Amino acid sequence: MSLPDLLQFLAAGRKSGTLKFDQGKITKQVYFKNGMIVGSKSNDPREYLGQVLLHYGKVDEIQLKIARELQRTSGAKLGEVLVEQGFLSDEEVLAILKTRTLDAIYDLFVWTEGDFEFYDDESLPEDLLLIEVEPNNVVMEGIYRIDELARYRTLVPSDRSILELNAGWTSSLKLGKEFRQILFFVEKKMSVAEICYHMHASAFHVYGQLYTLINEGVARVT
């Protein structure tokens, strides 16, 4: 069953429960209530809350380190600690949790294989901060990302790809901070998968950035 069909089926049936996905060592859970997506969990390191906060610039490394230390000693959730320390507001935490859930689901659209199970009417985790996302909107964006990723892969064929910089690129293009960070990792001969991890970013995001660099003649796949 395709992911768009699966999400639309659960939305149309106004299902409540847990949709679990497995691919190798990666496990993701998407929670439904009356056909709406209300949260997610993932063991993909790129989708840990701390990584997502860093990627979107919501906190810096020092603030995250402080919050994690306090989390260990207090047993509170990371989001709660960030609010208590004044690093984020309650609204900002909910917004980033929604973003994380969407990013985790969008990543599923680029999986070429995997297993899924749906646990009907399974209770939601007690510590889950509820959000509300319309599955049909997710499907539309997910299909768009499939098409875009296919275009990106015409220049960046796989997660194992390694790039190098073309001679004279510095004079040919003005680059922002994020692009320069990617170039640093390219110079270190990191694979696309390694760049994703160190950028705290999704594969879709990094592929798009690398595609731009190659298209502009800054770098090439070796």
Secondary structure, 3 states (H helix, E strand, C coil): CCHHHHHHHHHHCCCCEEEEEEECCEEEEEEEECCEEEEEEECCHHHCHHHHHHHCCCCCHHHHHHHHHHHHHHCCCHHHHHHHCCCCCHHHHHHHHHHHHHHHHHHHCCCCCCEEEEEECCCCCCCCCCCCECHHHHHHHHHHHHHHHHHHCCCCCCCCCEEEECCCHHHCCCCCHHHHHHHHHHHCCCEHHHHHHHCCCCHHHHHHHHHHHHHCCCEEEC
